[in-house]
Amino acid sequence: MNACFKYRAIDAQGIQQRGLQHAASPRQAIAQLAARGLTVVSLEAANSASADPAASASGKQAIRRIREQDRILLLQELSILLKAGVPLAEAIVSLESAYARTPLGLPLSRMRQAIQKGDAVAAAFRQAEIGLPEYSYVLIESGEAAGRLHGAMQDAANQLEYDRNIAQEFTNALIYPAVLVSTGVLAVLAIFIVVVPRFASLIKSGRAEIPAISRWVIESGLFFKAHLLESGVAAVVMITLSVFALRHPPVRQALLEVLAYMPVSGPWLSNSEIGRWATLLATLLENRVPLLDALTLSARGLRRTRDRRELANVGDALRRGRVLSDILAEQGWIPATRINLIRVGERAGELPRVLAELGRLQSDAARQQMKRLLTLIEPIAILLIGGVVGFIMIAIILAITSLNTAQM
């Protein structure tokens, strides 16, 4: 089992260096440092906190969730260090020390131990349990085999950042419509609870025949006011159940399938899916992942069941000697103009580059459709809220006019 040693050494330029070195013995640590061009001045066993920085983190820090941004930064930093010529083991030790008191500290400790045992880089990432998608491990494995590990890690980081940006754009665009709808709902509730009950005397007076619509609105306002606590608890329970339901993949998948067949959201989801698939497939092919394996992995990035089912049949057709563009053209889930791009890329031997361009075009189209969809939410919300408020006002006015008519 490797131990951790704290060293002080002089490099070739005469500059003093300090740090930690993991080795089986002090002699091996000195040999490893000498191989890096360092002359050891002092070497001592590090204490337990230094030997395993991740273990020194508090329990709360250790169990904190790793954010998507943390994964992206880790891959980018590893790529930069490897591109600069830093050995992988040394780069991981350096990052382990830097992230010791963050959620990445413990995973990096596992990764360092796996690398020191001689495991492959992709296997070390799996053992670290950072939470990367499956295609990231395949990219890292392919990059290691091709001798361009730093490029594969950068490609994985770029793909993760692409997925994150798409999700963040949609979330940010929903903020204003959500505030608008919430404010409108609160305004309607305030009218029901505060304003409408003031007209209860119109029902109790019995001096006129109140229209049914007016009676229903006023009685509803009285009911909400009398059962305000129960109504609030029921609303909180419904919202909580909805949030928990949306956290379950089957519920989200069912909602996605419904939205995919709606006239406005359907084209947006279709372009978004094609863009994600083409971008991921291009990245895998650029890293020399075989086409059949790349198609299988890229299909996992699709969210719609129909698209995944269509791509599952592509592999069998390719094994029978058919061409990818012809298969996709028959399936019909990619527009004909985009199929022509894929066909040209196949004939020119530039399929990865063409797929990357296809992904960019489809993603841009999806962004425009998303903006158009979210732009419609505002006027629709205003119309619905205005309609409800108008309905309440008309009901109250009818009650007042019926009372005035009876007095004449």
N, C-alpha and C positions, 0 to 999 in steps of 0.2 A: 504494500500500500504506500502510495506517495505521501511524503510529508511536505510541509511548507517551510521555506527558509527565507529569512530576511537578510538581504545582502547589501553591502556597500562596495562599489567597484569603480575602476577608472577605465574609461573607454580609450580608443586609439588617439583621440584628440586631447587627452589629458583631462577630460571633464568628468567630474565625479557623478556617478549614477547610483540611485537607490531604488529598491523594489523588492518584490517577492519572487521566489523561484520554487516551483514544485518539482521534487525529485525523490527518488527512493532512498538516497543517502547524501550526506554532505559532499562526498567525493564526486558523486554524479552531478550534484548541483554546480560544483566548481567547474566540472568538465563542460556542462551545458552553457554556463556563462562564458567560459573561454571560447567556445565555438561561436559565440556571438561577438567576440572581439573585446571582451571585458576582462580586466585583471582584478581579481577579487581582493579587497582589502580586509573585509570582515564578513563573517557568515555565522548566523545563529538561527536556531529554531524559532519560528514565529509562534506567538501565543495562539490559543484556540480561536480567538476572535479574528486574528489576521489570517489564520490558516483557512478558515472558511467564512469569508465575508458575509455570504448569504445567511449563514446560521446565526450570525450576530444580530441580524435584523430582528425587530420585534415581531411577535406573532401577528399583530395587526398588519404590519407591512408585508409579511410573508404571504398572507392569504388575500391581499388586495388583488383585485382583478387587473390583468394586463390589458391595457388599452390598445386599440388598433394602431394608434400613433406610436406607441412604444415598440411594437413589432416592426413597423416601417423604419423607425430610426435605428433599431438594432441591425437590421439587414443593411441599411445604407452605411452605417459606421463600419461594419465588418467588411463590406465591399471596398470602402476607402482604404482601410488598413491593409487588406490583402493586395490591392492595386499598388500601394506604396512599397510593397515588398516585405511587410511584416509577416513572420510565420503565423500560421493559423492558431497554434497553441498559445503563442505569446499574445496574439490579438484577443483571444478569448479571456485569458488571464487578466489582461488590461481592462477589458470591458466588465469583467466580473467585479473587479475592485471598484470601478466607477459606478456600477449599478448595485452595489452591495446592499444599500438601504432602500431599494425600490422593489417593486414586484418582480423585476427581471433578475434579481440577485440569485435566488434559489435555482431557477431554470438554467442560468449561466453556469452555476456550480455543477449541475448535473452534466451539462454539455462539456465542460472542461474535463470532468472525470471520464466521460465516454471517449473523448479525443485522446486522452493520455493512455487509455487502454488499447488504442489502435483502431477504434471503430470508425466507419466511414462518416463523412460529415453529415450526410442526410440522416443516417441512423442516430447520430449525436443530437441533431435537431429534434428528432422524434422523441428521444428519451428526455429531452429538456422540457417537453410538454408546454411549449410556448403558445400553442393554439393556432399554428399556421394552417392554411388550407392545403389540401392534398397536392395541388399543382406546385406549390412552393417546394415541397420535398423532392418532387420529380425534377424540377428545374435545378435544384442544388446538386442532386445526384448526377444529372447530365452534365452540368458545368464542371463537376469534379472529374468526371471521366474524360471530358474534352480539354481539360487543363485551363479552363476559364471560369474558375469558381467565383471570382469577384464580379464578373459580368453576369453570371447566373443569379447571384444574390441581388445585384442591382435591378435585374429584370423582375425578380420576385417582389422587390420593394416597390417598383413602379406599378406592377399589377395590383398589389394591395392598395397603393395610394389611389389608383384609378377607381377601384371599387368603393373606397372610402369617400372619395370626392363626389361620386354619383349619389351615394346615400346622403351625404351632408348637404348637397345642393337641394335635394328634394325636401329634407327636413327644414332647412332654412327658408325655403319658399313657402312652406306650410305655416310658418309662424304667424304672419299677418292674417291669413284667412282664419286660423284657429282663434286668434284674439278677437277678430270681428264676430265670429259665430258665438263665442263665449259671452261677449258683451251683449249681443242681441238676446241670447237666451236669458241672461240675468235681467235685462230690461223687461222682457215679457213676464218673467216671474214676479218682478217688482210690481208691475201693473196688476197682475192677478192677486197678489197678496195685500197690496196697500190701497190701490185705487178702486178696484172692482167691488170689494166688500162695502165700501161707502154707499153703494146704491142698493144695499139689501133692503132698505125700507120700502123700496118700490114694490118688492115682492110681498112684504108683510102688510102693506097698506090695504091691499085688496080692492082699491078704488078703480082699478082698470085691469083689463085683460092684457097681461104682459106677453109679448111674443115668445114662442118656445126658444128661439135662439138666444134671446136676452135672458130668459130664466136659466137656461143651461150655463151661460157664461157667469152670471152672478152667483149661482149655486156652486159652480166650480171654484170661484174665488173664495167663497165662504168656507168650502171644504179644505182648500189648501191652507187658509189662515188658521182654521181650527186644528188641523193636523200638520202643522208646520214642522215639528220635530220628526214625526214619522216619515213625512215626505222627504225631508233632508237625508234621513238615514237610508231610505229606500234609494234615493239618487246616488248616494255615496256607494252603496252596495252594488248598484248596477254598473257604475263607472269602474269600480274595483274588479268586478267580474269580467267586464269587457277588456280591461287591461291584462288581466291574467289569461284570458282566452286568447288574446292576440300574441301572447308570448309562446303559445304552443304552435309548433310548426304545422300540424295538420289544419288548424284554424286559419293561419296565415296563408297556407297553400290554397285552401278552399276560397278564401277571399280573393286571392290573386287570380284563380281560374275564372271567377265571376267577372272581375274587372277586365280580363283579357278578351271577353266577348262583348264588351260594351263599346258603343260607337266612338267615344272620345278617348277613353283610356286604353282601348285595345291597340290602336296603331302605335301609341307611345310605348307600351310595354313590348310590342313586337320589335320595334327599332332598338329599344334598349337591350333586349335579349340578344339580337343579332350582333350589336356592337360589342357586347361583353364576350360573346362566343368567339367572334373573329379576332378580337384583340388577344384573348388568351391563347387561341390556337396559333396565332402568329408568333407569340412569345415562346411557346413550347417548340415549334418547328425551328425557330432561330437558334434554340439551344440544342438542336440535333436530337430531339425526342422523335422516335419513329411516328409516322403519320397515324397508324392505327391506335397507338397508345395515346397520342396527342388528341385524337378525336374522342376517345373514351374519357380522358381527363377534362377536356373542354366541355363535354356534355354535362359533367357534374356541376359546372358553373351556371347552367341554365335553370331557371326557376319554374317554367311552365312544363307540365307533364307531357303535353303533346310534342313539344320540341325535343325533349329528352328521348321520347319514344321514337321519334323520327331519326334522330342521330344514332340511336342504338342499332338501326338497320343499315347504317352506312357502312360499317365495318365488314359485314357479310358481303355486301355488294362489291366493295373494293377487293376483297379476296377473290372474287370471281372475275376480276380483271376490268371492272368498270371504272369510269373516270369520276372523280369527286364532283365536278361541276354538273355532269349529267344527272347524277343521283340527286343532288340538291335541287336541280331544276324540276325533277319529277315530284319531289316532295312538296314543293310550292310554298314553303314557309319563309323563303328568302326572295325578295323582289327580283324580277327577270334582269333588270339593269345591273344589279349587284352580282348576279350569277355570271354575267358577261365578264365582270372584273376577275372573278375567280378563274374563269376559263382562260382568259388572257394570261394570268399569272402561271397557270399550269403549263401552257404552251411555251412561255418564255423562261420557265425554270425559276420564277421569282414569286412563288406562292406565298412565302412568309411576308415579303414586303407588301404584296397586294392585299393580303388579309389584314395587315396592320392598317393600311389605308382604308380598307372597307370598314374596319372597326371604328376608325376616326369619323368617317362619313356618317355611319349609323348612329354613333354617339352624339354627334352634333345635331342630327335630325331628332333624336330622342329628347335632347335638351330643349329644342325649340317647341316640340309638342308638349313637353312638361310645362313650360312657361305658359303655353296657350291654355292648357288644362287648368292650371292654377289661376290664370287670369279669369276664367269663367266662374271660379268658386265665389269670388267677391260679389259680382252682380246677382248670382243665384241666391247667395246668403241674404243679401239686402232685400231681394224680392220676397223671399220666404218670411223673413222677420217682419218686413213691412206688411205682408199679407196677414200675418197673425195679429199684429197690433191693429191693423185696419179692421179685421174681423171683430176684435174686442170692442173697438170704438163704435162700430156700426151697431153692435148688439146693445150697447149702453144707450146710444142715441135713439134707437127704436123703442127702448123701454121708456125713456123720457118723453118722447113724442106721443106714445100711447097713453101716458098719464095725462098729458096736456089735452089730448083729444077727449078723454073721458070727462075732464073738468068743464069742457065747453058746452 
